[in-house]
């Protein structure tokens, strides 16, 4: 089960280093700009990420507008991540873009 998290709280958690962030947008959008230290996650690297990531650390999923991230957050939650968030508004809501 995942929870919603707004961009302000996401920004605080990123600044504190208290959460990992994954960005599920396409590689071109990710390359054009992304949340600091966010990992670009896609079909080709998701299995490796699930196997190697710290499942105890909170995980924030970011997409374009906060819709696609909900499904991805649910999937990651079902694959062992203990605390998963979908960022409301997606990267469009990120203040420092």
C-alpha positions as CSV (number, residue, x, y, z in Angstrom):
1,X,0.0,0.0,0.0
2,X,1.3,3.4,-0.9
3,X,0.5,7.0,0.3
4,X,0.3,10.3,-1.4
5,X,3.0,12.9,-0.7
6,X,3.1,16.5,-1.9
7,X,6.1,18.2,-3.6
8,X,6.9,20.3,-0.5
9,X,7.3,17.3,1.8
10,X,9.1,15.4,-1.0
11,X,11.5,18.4,-1.2
12,X,12.1,18.2,2.6
13,X,12.8,14.5,2.5
14,X,15.2,14.8,-0.4
15,X,17.1,17.6,1.3
16,X,17.3,15.5,4.5
17,X,18.4,12.4,2.5
18,X,15.6,10.5,4.3
19,X,14.1,9.0,1.2
20,X,15.0,7.5,-2.1
21,X,13.3,8.9,-5.2
22,X,12.6,7.1,-8.5
23,X,11.4,8.9,-11.6
24,X,9.3,6.8,-14.0
25,X,9.1,9.4,-16.9
26,X,10.8,8.7,-20.2
27,X,14.6,9.1,-20.5
28,X,14.3,12.3,-22.5
29,X,12.2,14.0,-19.8
30,X,14.4,12.7,-17.1
31,X,17.5,14.0,-18.9
32,X,15.8,17.4,-19.3
33,X,15.4,17.7,-15.6
34,X,14.6,15.6,-12.5
35,X,14.6,15.7,-8.7
36,X,18.1,15.7,-7.3
37,X,19.5,12.1,-6.9
38,X,16.3,10.6,-8.4
39,X,16.9,7.3,-10.2
40,X,15.4,6.9,-13.6
41,X,13.3,3.7,-13.4
42,X,11.9,1.9,-16.4
43,X,11.1,-1.6,-17.7
44,X,14.8,-2.4,-18.4
45,X,16.1,-1.6,-14.9
46,X,13.2,-2.1,-12.5
47,X,14.0,-5.8,-11.7
48,X,17.6,-4.8,-10.8
49,X,16.4,-1.9,-8.7
50,X,14.0,-4.0,-6.7
51,X,16.7,-6.6,-6.0
52,X,19.4,-4.0,-5.0
53,X,17.6,-1.0,-3.4
54,X,17.1,-0.5,0.4
55,X,13.5,-1.5,1.0
56,X,13.5,-0.1,4.5
57,X,14.2,3.5,3.4
58,X,11.1,5.5,2.3
59,X,10.7,5.5,-1.5
60,X,9.0,8.3,-3.4
61,X,7.8,7.7,-7.0
62,X,7.6,10.6,-9.4
63,X,6.0,10.8,-12.8
64,X,4.7,13.6,-15.0
65,X,1.5,14.6,-13.2
66,X,1.2,12.2,-10.3
67,X,-1.1,9.7,-12.0
68,X,1.2,7.0,-13.4
69,X,3.3,7.1,-10.2
70,X,0.3,5.6,-8.3
71,X,0.4,2.3,-10.1
72,X,4.2,2.2,-9.9
73,X,4.1,3.0,-6.2
74,X,1.6,0.2,-5.7
75,X,3.8,-2.2,-7.6
76,X,6.9,-1.3,-5.7
77,X,5.0,-1.7,-2.4
78,X,3.9,-5.2,-3.5
79,X,7.5,-6.0,-4.2
80,X,8.9,-5.5,-0.7
81,X,9.3,-1.7,-0.2
82,X,8.0,-0.9,3.3
83,X,7.1,2.8,2.9
84,X,6.2,4.0,-0.6
85,X,4.8,7.3,-1.7
86,X,3.4,8.7,-5.0
87,X,4.3,12.3,-5.4
88,X,1.1,14.4,-5.9
89,X,1.3,16.5,-9.1
90,X,4.4,14.7,-10.4
91,X,7.4,16.5,-11.7
92,X,5.2,19.4,-12.9
93,X,4.7,20.2,-9.2
94,X,8.4,20.2,-8.3
95,X,9.3,23.7,-7.2
96,X,12.9,23.9,-8.4
97,X,12.5,22.7,-12.0
